[in-house]
Amino acid sequence: MQTDFQTSGLGSQGLALQQNRVLRNTYMLLALSMVPTVAGALLGIQLNFSFLAGSPFVAFLLFLGIAWGFMWAIEKNKDSGVGVALLLGFTFFMGLMLSRILQVALGFANGGSMIAMAAGGTGAIFMTMAGIASVSRRDFSNMGKFLFVGMIVVLLAAAANIFLQIPALSLTIAAVAVALFSAYILYDISRIVQGGETNYVSATLAVYLDIYNVFVSLLQLIMAFTGERD
């Protein structure tokens, strides 16, 4: 009986060590992924990068195709260094795509401060949600289906608004996206803490996309309500 308890204790300790290792490696790779993101964004701003600006819907579909292609390849190679390289390549691509909204923001008199505000707000949301997931130790996995449905609704609404061009709908989508992807941060970090995600490359990809979408949506809202024209 004592041996069984000892074995159980060692097993629990080993699981906790594994979860902590995955979480630590996720945070390290997440921090590293910001380097190519910033590099891609800066390059895009310098080149005045615009992804098929004349055909917004085609650009939207092409972006989704490239992004999902990257994500598929990353998942296929998540257990090797190739997966890490693909992830960093993907974050560079996402940085290029980010440059468009940054160019719009920098067209405002207070563009720099709005970008900083969005970055600060995103950081605060991430720290709060990650803290809740890590400290509370609650299992938030039951949120998964609800969040996935919410993401599909947001994608469909965003695609529809490419044709409708309704400003109020655009702001509603951005507000919902901030709430949705903030909840996704809680869900994805919780999965690591609970042992539901054991691969740090997959975990980093999920959390990176959460942070990226929170930042973009938050910046859209900040520009709409605080943007100052020259």
Secondary structure, DSSP 8 states (H G I E B T S, - for coil): -HHHHHHHHHHHHHHHHHHHHHHHHHHHHHHHHHHHHHHHHHHHHHTT--SSTT-HHHHHHHHHHHHHHHHHHHHHTTTSHHHHHHHHHHHHHHHHHHHHHHHHHHTSTTHHHHHHHHHHHHHHHHHHHHHHHHHH----GGGHHHHHHHHHHHHHHHHHHHHH--HHHHHHHHHHHHHHHHHHHHHHHHHHHTTS---HHHHHHHHHHHHHHHHHHHHHHHHHHH----
